[in-house]
Amino acid sequence: MLTNLAHLDSMRVRVTPPPQPGHTTYRLAEEPSVEVVWTYAERLPDGSYLPVGGGPVDPDTGHYTQGAFNADDIARAAVVYLRHWQATGAGTSRAAARQLLRGLCYLQSVWDDTPDDGPANSSHGNVVLWQQADGTLNRSGVPAETPDPSDSGESAWLARTVWALGEGYAAFSADPQDEAGFPAFLRRRLRLAIAAIRRQVLPRYGQWRVVEESATPAWLIGDGADLTGEALLGLSAYTGCSGDDDARKVLEQLAEGVTAMRTGTPWTWPFGAVLPCALSRSAWHAWAGLAPAGLARVYEVAGDLAARDAALADAASFTPHLLVQGGPDNLRVAVPGAREALTLDGVQLAYGAQSRVESLLTTARVTGRPALSTLAGIAGSWFFGNNPAGAPMYDPATGRTYDGVDIPDAEPRRLGRRGVVHRDAGAESTIHGLLAMLALDADPHAAAVARIAEADLDDGAGECRKDSELRCLSLRDPRTGARVTLLRSVATSTRACDVDLGSGTGTADGTATVTVNDPTGEELEHYTTSAGRIRAIVPGGGFTIVTRLPETG
């Protein structure tokens, strides 16, 4: 397995929070400590890692200006352990998931702990973002978050709490060994969070804004399809097993808003992407872009065809374009309808790469598009060296995922690479690296493709690069001779170019697989061919993948 929980395990810690009005959790009197996750892990000169919080520390109180732990990371860490437990049956992961969910629920502001809307207190059902090392909550960090105080309105951490509680309820309600009270508790807390969304977000349901001359949904959590997409993951898991009609209605309304953020055509920017922010129709950023995965899950549990089509457009049209254009940059901007986008922030982080992997694999599974699994492997190769630094970002021996590939002002000339690995390994990066590894472990084909991660700059596809409407990414594994080439067309008609597969040296065999796919990921051709130079066809707006994997068995 690629998944190694060791580093994340080392960042977990238990705290015993002092009594704080409006905050409690499951069996707090019987189990007074809860589990949380340090926010950052700084690399020390000797190569070890020091867990730290956010911001400077007050020497008198020991408090960080932000906090030691935060709800975003606790929620996503809980998802890691839930998925690992479900994939492997590991009791240690089950126990970690339970304790992290208890810790997360302590951060939720609860004034009567009922499944209804509750009192008029505006924080009811919302979530405090920051917690200090002694368990004290910090509702207003420095610098200030939006909203401030952090539990005063809709937020990223509310969306991620819904994600974790939804997947938590689905897992523990199906566990015959768990005490009956815990799933009921998770359901109650999730309903409180849903009530907060219904109170704060859904009064805007059906309202539209005009943004850059386009109608844009006004009922997304924090104006984000990215945040709302993460909530969809939890709501889909919950509604798929609970029979909760109220939650299903919220799911469907939020999904309608996320679906409306699909933009562009297979030939024009942003090439079918589900754009992340409702306040822009020109910008795409990689920040936690799990909206396509959320939409695919909505289709799976609710049969929403529009959600399916939006997920497919992002997975099969936008993502191949992103991969051949350098990967998940933090910010790309273009006028709608343009052929190219300008990269304004070329830094690449684990959440951007992981969101591509999960969205591709989820969409592949629920729509029956096998080529998307291969694309997920190419996206996952970011963790093994297919990135601007040309260096591994995930270490299977330790479970660390480094904090990102920085792009310095003075670009290094070494090997033609412009990126430098930032070797701290904080919670967010480690969590998203592990979510990617869990997804790859569940798909051996994608995992095999992900290990082919060295850019092949002398790939023999020069003809492709001469065609202004074709894009090419070619990767290889020099140890095994394995190769993968992705061709993406922005033309409206069929294109063709030569692809050099090499001679079959190393442990790879002498044959390759070619898949030709339309802009929805529908497979048009699938065949094997001998190693050597072949002529590859690329349909208008579609993509073609040529793969030679190592021999198995």
ABEGO torsion letter per residue (X at the ends): XABBAAAAAAABBBBBBBBBBGBBBBGAAABABBBBBBABBBBBAAGBBBBBBBEBBBAAAGBBABEABBAAAAAAAAAAAAAAAAAAGBAAAAAAAAAAAAAAAAABBBAAGBABAEBABAABGBBBABBBAAGBBBABBOBBBOBOBAAABBBAAAAAAAAAAAAAAAAAAABAABBAAAAAAAAAAAAAAAAAAAAAAAAABGBBBBBGGBBBBAABBGGBAAAAAAAAAAAAAAAAAAGBAAAAAAAAAAAAAAAAABBEBAABOAGGBBBABAABAABBBABGBAAAAAAAAAAAAAGBAAAAAAAAAAAAAAAAAAAAAGEBBABBBBBBGBABBBBABABBBAAAAAAAAAAAAAAAAAAGBAAAAAAAAAAAAAAAGBBAAGBBABBAAAGBBBAEBBBBABBBABGGBABBBBABBBAAAAAAAAAAAAAAAABAAAAAAAABABBBABAGAAAAAABAABBBBBBBBAAAGBBBBBBBBABABBBBBBBBAEAGBEABBABBBBBBBBAAGBBABBBBBBBEBBBBBBBBGBBBBBBBBBBBX
